[in-house]
Amino acid sequence: MVVNAVNYFYHLIMGRLLGPVDYGILASLYSVLYLISIVPSSTSVSIVKFVSSAKDKNEVKYIYQSIRKSIFNIAIILSITFLIFSPFIISFLNLQESLSVVLISPILFFVLISLVNQATSQGLLNFFGLVTPNLVSALVKLGVGVGLVLMGFRVNGAIFGVVLASLFAYLSSTFFVKKINDFKSIRSNFKIKSFFRFALPVLVQALAFTSIFSTDVILVKHFLPAFEAGLYASLSTLGKIIYFAVSPVTATMFPIVSRKKAKGENYMKVFVTSLFIILGIATIIVLGYYLFPNLAIGILYGKQYLIAAPQLIWMSLFFLVYSLLYFLVNFMLSLGRVKVVVVPFLAAIFQIILISHWHKDILQVIQASLLTTSVALLIIIYSIVYNQYIKNGEN
């Protein structure tokens, strides 16, 4: 949560320093970064699943070393592929220069190889190994990025700060996996194919959730005027406060439930406790936005963004539903029920279709996203109730 607070402080400062137009560009680039980070995100969840379920230390080492080699090669391929397709991204976002887009390539590389170390630490319940690189990244991004923007480098300076942040995050992540790298592990029954077999549906899940809270920003940048795109970006960033405030609960719940499931222990108490924590935190933030929208936007972003205040409650409701959906899907994945990823994947496609046809203003775009996530949430709730109680009762 501290890391997320620093990241939000970064966005709030950037929103004020850059103004709505340039901040809209920065937010759209971050959305692109979120989308291309789908592979590391899905890989991270898969690593947590396999490491947390490992039988002994030797198997952990073998799993880590096998995955690390594969992900390093994937990172190189994806970074080069992004460079090849960068001209299309520049054109779609209506950008006047290309450097800021090109700089995303090295960010992708370092994020990928860093998350292998972080996810391994998370799977071992060493949460400092997960959080410390993120904190280093947030602080470097804030210090360097803001400094370069003040020096006049604008969006390019902000993105270059992220490049350095991702590099330092990787370097710090290696400290927490030193023991795993100390010596060659003995071969185990682990097969890299089984890892990727689980990673594929998780990739679909990551693609869906990242698309749901990123594609809207990109489409708004494409369809609406630059000023409105900046306003939407500020609302989206404020809404993401809800998700990032509760996401540590999901990250903590996943390996604990996975381990209890592997050992045949009861995991419902962990699930219910996590759910109530998420509902409590999210509800407080939504009420704050509902009661004091002008205060929230005015203090955090400034007067030039206040015109978007009436839409803040809608955006907060969207991220409340999104956060619950994300939590419940991850709960089912921690139990090994990978078919659940179909629901958010279809929701992401439906969201794109709706926004592509209905985007006359900011409110209409938000309502399209809220509708898709609400329907998906109801389906997931029914699925959990059916599997946990109705189906088990029949058996």
FENDA-V931051 format. One record per residue. RES is the residue in one small letter. SS is DSSP state (@ for helix, = for strand, . for the rest). Layout:
RES_SS + RES_SS
//
This chain:
m_. + v_@ + v_@ + n_@ + a_@ + v_@ + n_@ + y_@ + f_@ + y_@ + h_@ + l_@ + i_@ + m_@ + g_@ + r_@ + l_@ + l_@ + g_@ + p_@ + v_@ + d_@ + y_@ + g_@ + i_@ + l_@ + a_@ + s_@ + l_@ + y_@ + s_@ + v_@ + l_@ + y_@ + l_@ + i_@ + s_. + i_@ + v_@ + p_@ + s_@ + s_@ + t_@ + s_@ + v_@ + s_@ + i_@ + v_@ + k_@ + f_@ + v_@ + s_@ + s_. + a_. + k_. + d_. + k_@ + n_@ + e_@ + v_@ + k_@ + y_@ + i_@ + y_@ + q_@ + s_@ + i_@ + r_@ + k_@ + s_@ + i_@ + f_@ + n_@ + i_@ + a_@ + i_@ + i_@ + l_@ + s_@ + i_@ + t_@ + f_@ + l_@ + i_@ + f_@ + s_@ + p_@ + f_@ + i_@ + i_@ + s_@ + f_@ + l_. + n_. + l_. + q_. + e_. + s_. + l_@ + s_@ + v_@ + v_@ + l_. + i_@ + s_@ + p_@ + i_@ + l_@ + f_@ + f_@ + v_@ + l_@ + i_@ + s_@ + l_@ + v_@ + n_@ + q_@ + a_@ + t_@ + s_@ + q_@ + g_@ + l_. + l_. + n_. + f_@ + f_@ + g_@ + l_@ + v_@ + t_@ + p_@ + n_@ + l_@ + v_@ + s_@ + a_@ + l_@ + v_@ + k_@ + l_@ + g_@ + v_@ + g_@ + v_@ + g_@ + l_@ + v_@ + l_@ + m_@ + g_@ + f_@ + r_@ + v_@ + n_@ + g_@ + a_@ + i_@ + f_@ + g_@ + v_@ + v_@ + l_@ + a_@ + s_@ + l_@ + f_@ + a_@ + y_@ + l_@ + s_@ + s_@ + t_@ + f_@ + f_@ + v_@ + k_@ + k_@ + i_@ + n_@ + d_. + f_. + k_. + s_. + i_. + r_. + s_. + n_. + f_. + k_. + i_@ + k_@ + s_@ + f_@ + f_@ + r_@ + f_@ + a_@ + l_@ + p_@ + v_@ + l_@ + v_@ + q_@ + a_@ + l_@ + a_@ + f_@ + t_@ + s_@ + i_@ + f_. + s_. + t_@ + d_@ + v_@ + i_@ + l_@ + v_@ + k_@ + h_@ + f_@ + l_. + p_. + a_@ + f_@ + e_@ + a_@ + g_@ + l_@ + y_@ + a_@ + s_@ + l_@ + s_@ + t_@ + l_@ + g_@ + k_@ + i_@ + i_@ + y_@ + f_@ + a_@ + v_@ + s_@ + p_@ + v_@ + t_@ + a_@ + t_@ + m_@ + f_@ + p_@ + i_@ + v_@ + s_@ + r_@ + k_@ + k_@ + a_@ + k_@ + g_. + e_. + n_. + y_. + m_@ + k_@ + v_@ + f_@ + v_@ + t_@ + s_@ + l_@ + f_@ + i_@ + i_@ + l_@ + g_@ + i_@ + a_@ + t_@ + i_@ + i_@ + v_@ + l_@ + g_@ + y_@ + y_@ + l_@ + f_. + p_@ + n_@ + l_@ + a_@ + i_@ + g_@ + i_@ + l_@ + y_. + g_. + k_@ + q_@ + y_@ + l_@ + i_@ + a_@ + a_@ + p_@ + q_@ + l_@ + i_@ + w_@ + m_@ + s_@ + l_@ + f_@ + f_@ + l_@ + v_@ + y_@ + s_@ + l_@ + l_@ + y_@ + f_@ + l_@ + v_@ + n_@ + f_@ + m_@ + l_@ + s_@ + l_. + g_. + r_. + v_@ + k_@ + v_@ + v_@ + v_@ + v_@ + p_@ + f_@ + l_@ + a_@ + a_@ + i_@ + f_@ + q_@ + i_@ + i_@ + l_@ + i_@ + s_@ + h_@ + w_. + h_. + k_. + d_. + i_@ + l_@ + q_@ + v_@ + i_@ + q_@ + a_@ + s_@ + l_@ + l_@ + t_@ + t_@ + s_@ + v_@ + a_@ + l_@ + l_@ + i_@ + i_@ + i_@ + y_@ + s_@ + i_@ + v_@ + y_@ + n_@ + q_@ + y_@ + i_@ + k_@ + n_@ + g_@ + e_@ + n_.
//
